[in-house]
Amino acid sequence: MKRFYTKKTTLLSVLLLGALSVGANFASLPAACAAPENAQAQAATPFQEEKLHMTNKWDKVFPESRHVLHEKVTFHNRYGITLAADVYKPKGVAKDAKLAAIAVSGPFGAVKEQSSGLYAQTMAERGFLTLAFDPSFTGESGGNVRDVASLDINTEDFSAAVDYLSNRADVNPERIGIIGICGWGGIAINDAAMDTRVKATVATTMYDMHRVSANGYFDANDNEEARYAAKKALNDQRTLDYKDGTYKKAGGVIDPLPEDAPQFVKDYHAYYKEKRGYHARSVNSNNGWNQTSVLSLINTPILAYADEIRTPVLVIHGEKAHSRYFGEAAYKKLTSGKYAANKELLIVPGANHTDLYDSDKIPFDKITAFFKANLK
């Protein structure tokens, strides 16, 4: 295996470790864009979700709580992809109760049996109905090509989760929030900028997957030539992938771990590759993303309209996290406009990036208070 610090391939191998609206006035569309005469007939055809093969056993990396009810469900996004999810509901609530709900996803390259499931189950213990889901093309979710990332489709996944929650009889559709972990923290902010149904957002230990893909870690490759070289290599790989009828993987979290690997890579290894967090369906625990997914990440800025988010956003980051600069930059953008008053930044003392995946440093009391105040 090549050493971690290979010059021109570093960006390609490290980027994918998992670190990890503009309204439309349809009445003004020209006649050429008008709906066809048979639109009503088309709309009357119910969408048929793909049948997914989901396990019924408890295969999470965290223990099952006796204080919540758990069920596996599916829902679909606007692209026709069926997503697999776990619903966690507090025990003992009235049968006709309509609860505040939270959709959770992340980290980038993880599955719902890892960190997002832990967050979801814990928040259900605190009174919320929660949904932890596998993003499109990963885990138990649908999509014919596997292990593909798209910031557009993944943002849609969050809104599709809101679609599903809004139509549950036990959810109050006016009280829905989202939590994004790691790369999904940036995606959560992107979704909050688009989806006005999201009433509160938490982005924890976040990555901006566009920025790290386009600029490299710590913006070390933020120049045209570096980006061109990366895109050239990735497009050459596209040609080979099509010729071979397959998709080359980026490799996931590096294993075995080089002695001179940066500390944050060691932290990823300790979570994704060891008993603490390893999961057989996790992209990062195994062979990684399709390498050419980086092309979409490079070309898709996700925080462009973050300053227009009117609803509350809480950004949480570890004091010692290598990724802290992503959260601080996001918070700066969130507070650069006229909706700054309901935005918060919480720095967790002594925490690194992966501490906020599963350790007792996760500020669940703060997260709970934030959602109780803003989902009411």
LOLO-74855 format. One record per residue (C-alpha): z, y, x; residue number from 1; residue in three letters. Coordinates in steps of 0.1 Angstrom, whole numbers, always signed. Last residue first. Layout:
% residues N
<pt pz="Z" py="Y" px="X" nr="NUM" rest="ALA"/>
...
END
This chain:
% residues 376
<pt pz="+201" py="+240" px="-424" nr="376" rest="LYS"/>
<pt pz="+181" py="+227" px="-394" nr="375" rest="LEU"/>
<pt pz="+189" py="+256" px="-370" nr="374" rest="ASN"/>
<pt pz="+227" py="+256" px="-366" nr="373" rest="ALA"/>
<pt pz="+230" py="+218" px="-369" nr="372" rest="LYS"/>
<pt pz="+201" py="+215" px="-345" nr="371" rest="PHE"/>
<pt pz="+217" py="+236" px="-318" nr="370" rest="PHE"/>
<pt pz="+252" py="+222" px="-323" nr="369" rest="ALA"/>
<pt pz="+238" py="+187" px="-318" nr="368" rest="THR"/>
<pt pz="+219" py="+196" px="-287" nr="367" rest="ILE"/>
<pt pz="+250" py="+213" px="-273" nr="366" rest="LYS"/>
<pt pz="+272" py="+183" px="-279" nr="365" rest="ASP"/>
<pt pz="+245" py="+160" px="-266" nr="364" rest="PHE"/>
<pt pz="+245" py="+177" px="-232" nr="363" rest="PRO"/>
<pt pz="+230" py="+148" px="-212" nr="362" rest="ILE"/>
<pt pz="+253" py="+145" px="-182" nr="361" rest="LYS"/>
<pt pz="+266" py="+112" px="-195" nr="360" rest="ASP"/>
<pt pz="+235" py="+96" px="-182" nr="359" rest="SER"/>
<pt pz="+203" py="+84" px="-198" nr="358" rest="ASP"/>
<pt pz="+172" py="+105" px="-192" nr="357" rest="TYR"/>
<pt pz="+189" py="+138" px="-183" nr="356" rest="LEU"/>
<pt pz="+202" py="+123" px="-150" nr="355" rest="ASP"/>
<pt pz="+165" py="+117" px="-144" nr="354" rest="THR"/>
<pt pz="+158" py="+153" px="-133" nr="353" rest="HIS"/>
<pt pz="+189" py="+160" px="-113" nr="352" rest="ASN"/>
<pt pz="+222" py="+171" px="-128" nr="351" rest="ALA"/>
<pt pz="+249" py="+189" px="-108" nr="350" rest="GLY"/>
<pt pz="+256" py="+216" px="-134" nr="349" rest="PRO"/>
<pt pz="+233" py="+214" px="-165" nr="348" rest="VAL"/>
<pt pz="+212" py="+246" px="-168" nr="347" rest="ILE"/>
<pt pz="+208" py="+256" px="-205" nr="346" rest="LEU"/>
<pt pz="+180" py="+281" px="-214" nr="345" rest="LEU"/>
<pt pz="+180" py="+295" px="-250" nr="344" rest="GLU"/>
<pt pz="+154" py="+310" px="-273" nr="343" rest="LYS"/>
<pt pz="+164" py="+326" px="-306" nr="342" rest="ASN"/>
<pt pz="+163" py="+363" px="-294" nr="341" rest="ALA"/>
<pt pz="+130" py="+360" px="-276" nr="340" rest="ALA"/>
<pt pz="+107" py="+362" px="-306" nr="339" rest="TYR"/>
<pt pz="+91" py="+396" px="-297" nr="338" rest="LYS"/>
<pt pz="+74" py="+384" px="-265" nr="337" rest="GLY"/>
<pt pz="+83" py="+373" px="-230" nr="336" rest="SER"/>
<pt pz="+112" py="+351" px="-240" nr="335" rest="THR"/>
<pt pz="+92" py="+319" px="-244" nr="334" rest="LEU"/>
<pt pz="+72" py="+326" px="-213" nr="333" rest="LYS"/>
<pt pz="+103" py="+330" px="-192" nr="332" rest="LYS"/>
<pt pz="+118" py="+299" px="-208" nr="331" rest="TYR"/>
<pt pz="+87" py="+280" px="-198" nr="330" rest="ALA"/>
<pt pz="+89" py="+292" px="-163" nr="329" rest="ALA"/>
<pt pz="+126" py="+282" px="-161" nr="328" rest="GLU"/>
<pt pz="+118" py="+248" px="-175" nr="327" rest="GLY"/>
<pt pz="+89" py="+242" px="-151" nr="326" rest="PHE"/>
<pt pz="+110" py="+255" px="-121" nr="325" rest="TYR"/>
<pt pz="+137" py="+229" px="-128" nr="324" rest="ARG"/>
<pt pz="+113" py="+200" px="-120" nr="323" rest="SER"/>
<pt pz="+130" py="+191" px="-87" nr="322" rest="HIS"/>
<pt pz="+162" py="+188" px="-107" nr="321" rest="ALA"/>
<pt pz="+194" py="+200" px="-90" nr="320" rest="LYS"/>
<pt pz="+207" py="+223" px="-118" nr="319" rest="GLU"/>
<pt pz="+194" py="+200" px="-144" nr="318" rest="GLY"/>
<pt pz="+173" py="+214" px="-172" nr="317" rest="HIS"/>
<pt pz="+176" py="+222" px="-209" nr="316" rest="ILE"/>
<pt pz="+152" py="+244" px="-229" nr="315" rest="VAL"/>
<pt pz="+164" py="+252" px="-264" nr="314" rest="LEU"/>
<pt pz="+138" py="+266" px="-288" nr="313" rest="VAL"/>
<pt pz="+145" py="+284" px="-321" nr="312" rest="PRO"/>
<pt pz="+115" py="+292" px="-345" nr="311" rest="THR"/>
<pt pz="+91" py="+321" px="-341" nr="310" rest="ARG"/>
<pt pz="+69" py="+305" px="-314" nr="309" rest="ILE"/>
<pt pz="+45" py="+333" px="-303" nr="308" rest="GLU"/>
<pt pz="+57" py="+334" px="-267" nr="307" rest="ASP"/>
<pt pz="+47" py="+297" px="-263" nr="306" rest="ALA"/>
<pt pz="+11" py="+307" px="-270" nr="305" rest="TYR"/>
<pt pz="-5" py="+297" px="-237" nr="304" rest="ALA"/>
<pt pz="+20" py="+270" px="-229" nr="303" rest="LEU"/>
<pt pz="-3" py="+240" px="-231" nr="302" rest="ILE"/>
<pt pz="-31" py="+246" px="-206" nr="301" rest="PRO"/>
<pt pz="-56" py="+217" px="-209" nr="300" rest="THR"/>
<pt pz="-81" py="+213" px="-180" nr="299" rest="ASN"/>
<pt pz="-60" py="+197" px="-154" nr="298" rest="ILE"/>
<pt pz="-44" py="+174" px="-179" nr="297" rest="LEU"/>
<pt pz="-78" py="+162" px="-192" nr="296" rest="SER"/>
<pt pz="-90" py="+154" px="-157" nr="295" rest="LEU"/>
<pt pz="-57" py="+137" px="-149" nr="294" rest="VAL"/>
<pt pz="-64" py="+110" px="-174" nr="293" rest="SER"/>
<pt pz="-89" py="+97" px="-148" nr="292" rest="THR"/>
<pt pz="-63" py="+76" px="-131" nr="291" rest="GLN"/>
<pt pz="-56" py="+55" px="-162" nr="290" rest="ASN"/>
<pt pz="-18" py="+58" px="-163" nr="289" rest="TRP"/>
<pt pz="+6" py="+36" px="-144" nr="288" rest="GLY"/>
<pt pz="+7" py="+0" px="-133" nr="287" rest="ASN"/>
<pt pz="+43" py="-9" px="-143" nr="286" rest="ASN"/>
<pt pz="+75" py="+9" px="-149" nr="285" rest="SER"/>
<pt pz="+57" py="+42" px="-153" nr="284" rest="ASN"/>
<pt pz="+35" py="+30" px="-181" nr="283" rest="VAL"/>
<pt pz="+64" py="+14" px="-199" nr="282" rest="SER"/>
<pt pz="+56" py="-18" px="-218" nr="281" rest="ARG"/>
<pt pz="+77" py="-42" px="-196" nr="280" rest="ALA"/>
<pt pz="+107" py="-19" px="-195" nr="279" rest="HIS"/>
<pt pz="+127" py="-8" px="-165" nr="278" rest="TYR"/>
<pt pz="+155" py="+17" px="-172" nr="277" rest="GLY"/>
<pt pz="+188" py="+7" px="-155" nr="276" rest="ARG"/>
<pt pz="+174" py="-27" px="-144" nr="275" rest="LYS"/>
<pt pz="+153" py="-11" px="-117" nr="274" rest="GLU"/>
<pt pz="+117" py="+1" px="-115" nr="273" rest="LYS"/>
<pt pz="+118" py="+30" px="-140" nr="272" rest="TYR"/>
<pt pz="+152" py="+45" px="-134" nr="271" rest="TYR"/>
<pt pz="+160" py="+40" px="-97" nr="270" rest="ALA"/>
<pt pz="+123" py="+44" px="-89" nr="269" rest="HIS"/>
<pt pz="+123" py="+78" px="-106" nr="268" rest="TYR"/>
<pt pz="+153" py="+89" px="-86" nr="267" rest="ASP"/>
<pt pz="+137" py="+77" px="-54" nr="266" rest="LYS"/>
<pt pz="+107" py="+98" px="-63" nr="265" rest="VAL"/>
<pt pz="+130" py="+128" px="-68" nr="264" rest="PHE"/>
<pt pz="+145" py="+122" px="-34" nr="263" rest="GLN"/>
<pt pz="+112" py="+125" px="-16" nr="262" rest="PRO"/>
<pt pz="+99" py="+92" px="-1" nr="261" rest="ALA"/>
<pt pz="+106" py="+88" px="+36" nr="260" rest="ASP"/>
<pt pz="+120" py="+53" px="+32" nr="259" rest="GLU"/>
<pt pz="+90" py="+42" px="+13" nr="258" rest="PRO"/>
<pt pz="+98" py="+26" px="-21" nr="257" rest="LEU"/>
<pt pz="+81" py="-7" px="-29" nr="256" rest="PRO"/>
<pt pz="+70" py="+4" px="-54" nr="255" rest="ASP"/>
<pt pz="+55" py="+38" px="-63" nr="254" rest="ILE"/>
<pt pz="+61" py="+48" px="-99" nr="253" rest="VAL"/>
<pt pz="+29" py="+41" px="-118" nr="252" rest="GLY"/>
<pt pz="-2" py="+29" px="-99" nr="251" rest="GLY"/>
<pt pz="-29" py="+54" px="-109" nr="250" rest="ALA"/>
<pt pz="-48" py="+26" px="-128" nr="249" rest="LYS"/>
<pt pz="-85" py="+22" px="-125" nr="248" rest="LYS"/>
<pt pz="-102" py="+18" px="-159" nr="247" rest="TYR"/>
<pt pz="-126" py="-10" px="-168" nr="246" rest="THR"/>
<pt pz="-162" py="-17" px="-176" nr="245" rest="GLY"/>
<pt pz="-172" py="-18" px="-139" nr="244" rest="ASP"/>
<pt pz="-200" py="+7" px="-142" nr="243" rest="LYS"/>
<pt pz="-180" py="+29" px="-165" nr="242" rest="TYR"/>
<pt pz="-150" py="+29" px="-142" nr="241" rest="ASP"/>
<pt pz="-172" py="+35" px="-112" nr="240" rest="LEU"/>
<pt pz="-186" py="+67" px="-128" nr="239" rest="THR"/>
<pt pz="-152" py="+78" px="-139" nr="238" rest="ARG"/>
<pt pz="-139" py="+73" px="-104" nr="237" rest="GLN"/>
<pt pz="-165" py="+98" px="-90" nr="236" rest="ASP"/>
<pt pz="-153" py="+122" px="-117" nr="235" rest="ASN"/>
<pt pz="-117" py="+118" px="-104" nr="234" rest="LEU"/>
<pt pz="-127" py="+123" px="-68" nr="233" rest="ALA"/>
<pt pz="-147" py="+155" px="-77" nr="232" rest="LYS"/>
<pt pz="-119" py="+167" px="-99" nr="231" rest="LYS"/>
<pt pz="-93" py="+164" px="-71" nr="230" rest="ALA"/>
<pt pz="-117" py="+181" px="-46" nr="229" rest="ALA"/>
<pt pz="-124" py="+209" px="-70" nr="228" rest="TYR"/>
<pt pz="-87" py="+215" px="-77" nr="227" rest="ARG"/>
<pt pz="-80" py="+217" px="-40" nr="226" rest="ALA"/>
<pt pz="-109" py="+241" px="-35" nr="225" rest="GLU"/>
<pt pz="-100" py="+263" px="-64" nr="224" rest="GLU"/>
<pt pz="-64" py="+269" px="-53" nr="223" rest="ASN"/>
<pt pz="-29" py="+260" px="-66" nr="222" rest="ASP"/>
<pt pz="-24" py="+230" px="-44" nr="221" rest="ASN"/>
<pt pz="+12" py="+235" px="-34" nr="220" rest="ALA"/>
<pt pz="+21" py="+247" px="-69" nr="219" rest="ASP"/>
<pt pz="+56" py="+232" px="-65" nr="218" rest="PHE"/>
<pt pz="+40" py="+199" px="-72" nr="217" rest="TYR"/>
<pt pz="+3" py="+200" px="-76" nr="216" rest="GLY"/>
<pt pz="-16" py="+229" px="-91" nr="215" rest="ASN"/>
<pt pz="-38" py="+216" px="-119" nr="214" rest="ALA"/>
<pt pz="-19" py="+184" px="-126" nr="213" rest="SER"/>
<pt pz="+16" py="+200" px="-121" nr="212" rest="VAL"/>
<pt pz="+6" py="+229" px="-143" nr="211" rest="ARG"/>
<pt pz="-10" py="+209" px="-171" nr="210" rest="HIS"/>
<pt pz="+19" py="+185" px="-172" nr="209" rest="MET"/>
<pt pz="+44" py="+213" px="-177" nr="208" rest="ASP"/>
<pt pz="+75" py="+191" px="-170" nr="207" rest="TYR"/>
<pt pz="+107" py="+193" px="-189" nr="206" rest="MET"/>
<pt pz="+142" py="+181" px="-182" nr="205" rest="THR"/>
<pt pz="+148" py="+187" px="-219" nr="204" rest="THR"/>
<pt pz="+127" py="+206" px="-244" nr="203" rest="ALA"/>
<pt pz="+145" py="+210" px="-277" nr="202" rest="VAL"/>
<pt pz="+127" py="+224" px="-307" nr="201" rest="THR"/>
<pt pz="+138" py="+238" px="-340" nr="200" rest="ALA"/>
<pt pz="+121" py="+244" px="-374" nr="199" rest="LYS"/>
<pt pz="+89" py="+224" px="-369" nr="198" rest="VAL"/>
<pt pz="+69" py="+230" px="-400" nr="197" rest="ARG"/>
<pt pz="+50" py="+259" px="-384" nr="196" rest="THR"/>
<pt pz="+31" py="+234" px="-362" nr="195" rest="ASP"/>
<pt pz="+10" py="+251" px="-334" nr="194" rest="MET"/>
<pt pz="+35" py="+268" px="-311" nr="193" rest="ALA"/>
<pt pz="+61" py="+241" px="-319" nr="192" rest="ALA"/>
<pt pz="+35" py="+216" px="-308" nr="191" rest="ASP"/>
<pt pz="+30" py="+232" px="-274" nr="190" rest="ASN"/>
<pt pz="+68" py="+234" px="-269" nr="189" rest="ILE"/>
<pt pz="+70" py="+197" px="-277" nr="188" rest="ALA"/>
<pt pz="+42" py="+190" px="-252" nr="187" rest="ILE"/>
<pt pz="+61" py="+208" px="-225" nr="186" rest="GLY"/>
<pt pz="+92" py="+187" px="-232" nr="185" rest="GLY"/>
<pt pz="+70" py="+157" px="-235" nr="184" rest="TRP"/>
<pt pz="+64" py="+158" px="-197" nr="183" rest="GLY"/>
<pt pz="+102" py="+153" px="-193" nr="182" rest="CYS"/>
<pt pz="+118" py="+148" px="-227" nr="181" rest="ILE"/>
<pt pz="+106" py="+164" px="-260" nr="180" rest="GLY"/>
<pt pz="+129" py="+168" px="-289" nr="179" rest="ILE"/>
<pt pz="+116" py="+178" px="-323" nr="178" rest="ILE"/>
<pt pz="+130" py="+194" px="-355" nr="177" rest="GLY"/>
<pt pz="+127" py="+189" px="-392" nr="176" rest="ILE"/>
<pt pz="+148" py="+206" px="-419" nr="175" rest="ARG"/>
<pt pz="+123" py="+220" px="-445" nr="174" rest="GLU"/>
<pt pz="+109" py="+185" px="-451" nr="173" rest="PRO"/>
<pt pz="+144" py="+173" px="-462" nr="172" rest="ASN"/>
<pt pz="+143" py="+136" px="-454" nr="171" rest="VAL"/>
<pt pz="+154" py="+106" px="-474" nr="170" rest="ASP"/>
<pt pz="+123" py="+104" px="-495" nr="169" rest="ALA"/>
<pt pz="+101" py="+103" px="-464" nr="168" rest="ARG"/>
<pt pz="+70" py="+124" px="-467" nr="167" rest="ASN"/>
<pt pz="+80" py="+152" px="-443" nr="166" rest="SER"/>
<pt pz="+91" py="+125" px="-417" nr="165" rest="LEU"/>
<pt pz="+56" py="+111" px="-416" nr="164" rest="TYR"/>
<pt pz="+37" py="+144" px="-413" nr="163" rest="ASP"/>
<pt pz="+63" py="+155" px="-387" nr="162" rest="VAL"/>
<pt pz="+55" py="+124" px="-367" nr="161" rest="ALA"/>
<pt pz="+19" py="+133" px="-370" nr="160" rest="ALA"/>
<pt pz="+27" py="+167" px="-356" nr="159" rest="SER"/>
<pt pz="+43" py="+151" px="-325" nr="158" rest="PHE"/>
<pt pz="+13" py="+128" px="-321" nr="157" rest="ASP"/>
<pt pz="-10" py="+158" px="-324" nr="156" rest="GLU"/>
<pt pz="+6" py="+172" px="-292" nr="155" rest="THR"/>
<pt pz="-2" py="+139" px="-276" nr="154" rest="ASN"/>
<pt pz="-38" py="+141" px="-287" nr="153" rest="ILE"/>
<pt pz="-43" py="+175" px="-272" nr="152" rest="ASP"/>
<pt pz="-23" py="+168" px="-240" nr="151" rest="LEU"/>
<pt pz="-43" py="+136" px="-235" nr="150" rest="SER"/>
<pt pz="-29" py="+106" px="-216" nr="149" rest="ALA"/>
<pt pz="-46" py="+72" px="-215" nr="148" rest="VAL"/>
<pt pz="-25" py="+40" px="-209" nr="147" rest="ASP"/>
<pt pz="-46" py="+17" px="-230" nr="146" rest="ARG"/>
<pt pz="-81" py="+21" px="-245" nr="145" rest="VAL"/>
<pt pz="-82" py="+7" px="-280" nr="144" rest="ASN"/>
<pt pz="-57" py="+30" px="-295" nr="143" rest="GLY"/>
<pt pz="-25" py="+18" px="-313" nr="142" rest="GLY"/>
<pt pz="+12" py="+22" px="-306" nr="141" rest="SER"/>
<pt pz="+33" py="-6" px="-292" nr="140" rest="GLU"/>
<pt pz="+37" py="+10" px="-258" nr="139" rest="GLY"/>
<pt pz="+9" py="+34" px="-250" nr="138" rest="THR"/>
<pt pz="-25" py="+45" px="-263" nr="137" rest="PHE"/>
<pt pz="-11" py="+71" px="-286" nr="136" rest="SER"/>
<pt pz="+25" py="+81" px="-279" nr="135" rest="PRO"/>
<pt pz="+53" py="+56" px="-287" nr="134" rest="ASP"/>
<pt pz="+78" py="+70" px="-312" nr="133" rest="PHE"/>
<pt pz="+115" py="+78" px="-316" nr="132" rest="ALA"/>
<pt pz="+123" py="+89" px="-351" nr="131" rest="LEU"/>
<pt pz="+156" py="+104" px="-361" nr="130" rest="THR"/>
<pt pz="+177" py="+108" px="-393" nr="129" rest="LEU"/>
<pt pz="+205" py="+132" px="-383" nr="128" rest="PHE"/>
<pt pz="+242" py="+128" px="-386" nr="127" rest="GLY"/>
<pt pz="+257" py="+126" px="-351" nr="126" rest="ARG"/>
<pt pz="+251" py="+88" px="-347" nr="125" rest="GLU"/>
<pt pz="+215" py="+96" px="-356" nr="124" rest="ALA"/>
<pt pz="+215" py="+120" px="-326" nr="123" rest="MET"/>
<pt pz="+226" py="+92" px="-303" nr="122" rest="THR"/>
<pt pz="+200" py="+68" px="-317" nr="121" rest="GLN"/>
<pt pz="+172" py="+93" px="-311" nr="120" rest="ALA"/>
<pt pz="+183" py="+103" px="-276" nr="119" rest="TYR"/>
<pt pz="+186" py="+67" px="-266" nr="118" rest="LEU"/>
<pt pz="+153" py="+59" px="-282" nr="117" rest="GLY"/>
<pt pz="+136" py="+87" px="-263" nr="116" rest="SER"/>
<pt pz="+151" py="+75" px="-230" nr="115" rest="SER"/>
<pt pz="+138" py="+39" px="-230" nr="114" rest="GLN"/>
<pt pz="+128" py="+17" px="-259" nr="113" rest="GLU"/>
<pt pz="+106" py="+44" px="-272" nr="112" rest="LYS"/>
<pt pz="+82" py="+41" px="-242" nr="111" rest="VAL"/>
<pt pz="+79" py="+60" px="-209" nr="110" rest="ALA"/>
<pt pz="+49" py="+75" px="-192" nr="109" rest="GLY"/>
<pt pz="+58" py="+111" px="-199" nr="108" rest="PHE"/>
<pt pz="+95" py="+109" px="-209" nr="107" rest="PRO"/>
<pt pz="+92" py="+111" px="-237" nr="106" rest="GLY"/>
<pt pz="+93" py="+114" px="-275" nr="105" rest="SER"/>
<pt pz="+117" py="+124" px="-303" nr="104" rest="VAL"/>
<pt pz="+112" py="+134" px="-339" nr="103" rest="ALA"/>
<pt pz="+143" py="+149" px="-355" nr="102" rest="ILE"/>
<pt pz="+153" py="+149" px="-392" nr="101" rest="ALA"/>
<pt pz="+177" py="+168" px="-415" nr="100" rest="ALA"/>
<pt pz="+188" py="+145" px="-442" nr="99" rest="LEU"/>
<pt pz="+179" py="+142" px="-479" nr="98" rest="LYS"/>
<pt pz="+207" py="+122" px="-495" nr="97" rest="ALA"/>
<pt pz="+198" py="+101" px="-526" nr="96" rest="ASP"/>
<pt pz="+214" py="+69" px="-513" nr="95" rest="LYS"/>
<pt pz="+244" py="+88" px="-500" nr="94" rest="ALA"/>
<pt pz="+251" py="+85" px="-463" nr="93" rest="VAL"/>
<pt pz="+272" py="+56" px="-450" nr="92" rest="GLY"/>
<pt pz="+253" py="+46" px="-419" nr="91" rest="LYS"/>
<pt pz="+234" py="+72" px="-399" nr="90" rest="PRO"/>
<pt pz="+196" py="+66" px="-398" nr="89" rest="LYS"/>
<pt pz="+175" py="+56" px="-367" nr="88" rest="TYR"/>
<pt pz="+138" py="+51" px="-372" nr="87" rest="VAL"/>
<pt pz="+119" py="+34" px="-344" nr="86" rest="ASP"/>
<pt pz="+82" py="+41" px="-340" nr="85" rest="ALA"/>
<pt pz="+47" py="+26" px="-336" nr="84" rest="ALA"/>
<pt pz="+17" py="+49" px="-339" nr="83" rest="LEU"/>
<pt pz="-16" py="+43" px="-356" nr="82" rest="THR"/>
<pt pz="-45" py="+62" px="-342" nr="81" rest="ILE"/>
<pt pz="-69" py="+77" px="-369" nr="80" rest="GLY"/>
<pt pz="-75" py="+110" px="-350" nr="79" rest="TYR"/>
<pt pz="-54" py="+129" px="-375" nr="78" rest="ARG"/>
<pt pz="-23" py="+108" px="-366" nr="77" rest="ASN"/>
<pt pz="-9" py="+76" px="-381" nr="76" rest="HIS"/>
<pt pz="+25" py="+62" px="-390" nr="75" rest="PHE"/>
<pt pz="+43" py="+30" px="-383" nr="74" rest="THR"/>
<pt pz="+79" py="+19" px="-388" nr="73" rest="VAL"/>
<pt pz="+106" py="-2" px="-371" nr="72" rest="LYS"/>
<pt pz="+140" py="+1" px="-387" nr="71" rest="GLU"/>
<pt pz="+175" py="+9" px="-374" nr="70" rest="HIS"/>
<pt pz="+207" py="+17" px="-393" nr="69" rest="LEU"/>
<pt pz="+233" py="+36" px="-374" nr="68" rest="VAL"/>
<pt pz="+270" py="+33" px="-365" nr="67" rest="HIS"/>
<pt pz="+269" py="-2" px="-349" nr="66" rest="ARG"/>
<pt pz="+248" py="+12" px="-320" nr="65" rest="SER"/>
<pt pz="+224" py="-10" px="-302" nr="64" rest="GLU"/>
<pt pz="+228" py="-11" px="-264" nr="63" rest="PRO"/>
<pt pz="+204" py="+8" px="-241" nr="62" rest="PHE"/>
<pt pz="+173" py="-5" px="-223" nr="61" rest="VAL"/>
<pt pz="+158" py="-14" px="-257" nr="60" rest="LYS"/>
<pt pz="+145" py="-49" px="-264" nr="59" rest="ASP"/>
<pt pz="+162" py="-54" px="-298" nr="58" rest="TRP"/>
<pt pz="+140" py="-81" px="-313" nr="57" rest="LYS"/>
<pt pz="+114" py="-75" px="-341" nr="56" rest="ASN"/>
<pt pz="+85" py="-70" px="-317" nr="55" rest="THR"/>
<pt pz="+55" py="-50" px="-329" nr="54" rest="MET"/>
<pt pz="+19" py="-61" px="-332" nr="53" rest="HIS"/>
<pt pz="+1" py="-32" px="-349" nr="52" rest="LEU"/>
<pt pz="-21" py="-34" px="-379" nr="51" rest="LYS"/>
<pt pz="-44" py="-3" px="-378" nr="50" rest="GLU"/>
<pt pz="-37" py="+20" px="-406" nr="49" rest="GLU"/>
<pt pz="-61" py="+22" px="-435" nr="48" rest="GLN"/>
<pt pz="-65" py="+57" px="-448" nr="47" rest="PHE"/>
<pt pz="-69" py="+59" px="-486" nr="46" rest="PRO"/>
<pt pz="-103" py="+67" px="-500" nr="45" rest="THR"/>
<pt pz="-99" py="+96" px="-524" nr="44" rest="ALA"/>
<pt pz="-108" py="+121" px="-497" nr="43" rest="ALA"/>
<pt pz="-143" py="+107" px="-495" nr="42" rest="GLN"/>
<pt pz="-148" py="+109" px="-532" nr="41" rest="ALA"/>
<pt pz="-135" py="+144" px="-533" nr="40" rest="GLN"/>
<pt pz="-158" py="+154" px="-504" nr="39" rest="ALA"/>
<pt pz="-189" py="+140" px="-522" nr="38" rest="ASN"/>
<pt pz="-205" py="+174" px="-526" nr="37" rest="GLU"/>
<pt pz="-201" py="+181" px="-488" nr="36" rest="PRO"/>
<pt pz="-176" py="+206" px="-476" nr="35" rest="ALA"/>
<pt pz="-189" py="+240" px="-465" nr="34" rest="ALA"/>
<pt pz="-199" py="+246" px="-429" nr="33" rest="CYS"/>
<pt pz="-234" py="+258" px="-436" nr="32" rest="ALA"/>
<pt pz="-220" py="+281" px="-463" nr="31" rest="ALA"/>
<pt pz="-202" py="+301" px="-436" nr="30" rest="PRO"/>
<pt pz="-165" py="+297" px="-433" nr="29" rest="LEU"/>
<pt pz="-145" py="+327" px="-446" nr="28" rest="SER"/>
<pt pz="-125" py="+306" px="-471" nr="27" rest="ALA"/>
<pt pz="-114" py="+284" px="-442" nr="26" rest="PHE"/>
<pt pz="-93" py="+312" px="-427" nr="25" rest="ASN"/>
<pt pz="-82" py="+294" px="-396" nr="24" rest="ALA"/>
<pt pz="-48" py="+300" px="-379" nr="23" rest="GLY"/>
<pt pz="-47" py="+301" px="-341" nr="22" rest="VAL"/>
<pt pz="-26" py="+286" px="-329" nr="21" rest="SER"/>
<pt pz="+79" py="+130" px="-155" nr="20" rest="LEU"/>
<pt pz="+76" py="+130" px="-141" nr="19" rest="ALA"/>
<pt pz="+57" py="+105" px="-154" nr="18" rest="GLY"/>
<pt pz="+45" py="+94" px="-120" nr="17" rest="LEU"/>
<pt pz="+11" py="+106" px="-128" nr="16" rest="LEU"/>
<pt pz="+9" py="+136" px="-106" nr="15" rest="LEU"/>
<pt pz="+21" py="+116" px="-76" nr="14" rest="VAL"/>
<pt pz="-9" py="+94" px="-70" nr="13" rest="SER"/>
<pt pz="-37" py="+119" px="-76" nr="12" rest="LEU"/>
<pt pz="-20" py="+148" px="-58" nr="11" rest="LEU"/>
<pt pz="-11" py="+127" px="-28" nr="10" rest="THR"/>
<pt pz="-47" py="+114" px="-25" nr="9" rest="THR"/>
<pt pz="-59" py="+142" px="-3" nr="8" rest="LYS"/>
<pt pz="-31" py="+139" px="+23" nr="7" rest="LYS"/>
<pt pz="-15" py="+105" px="+20" nr="6" rest="THR"/>
<pt pz="+22" py="+112" px="+18" nr="5" rest="TYR"/>
<pt pz="+33" py="+82" px="-2" nr="4" rest="PHE"/>
<pt pz="+21" py="+57" px="+23" nr="3" rest="ARG"/>
<pt pz="-8" py="+35" px="+13" nr="2" rest="LYS"/>
<pt pz="+0" py="+0" px="+0" nr="1" rest="MET"/>
END
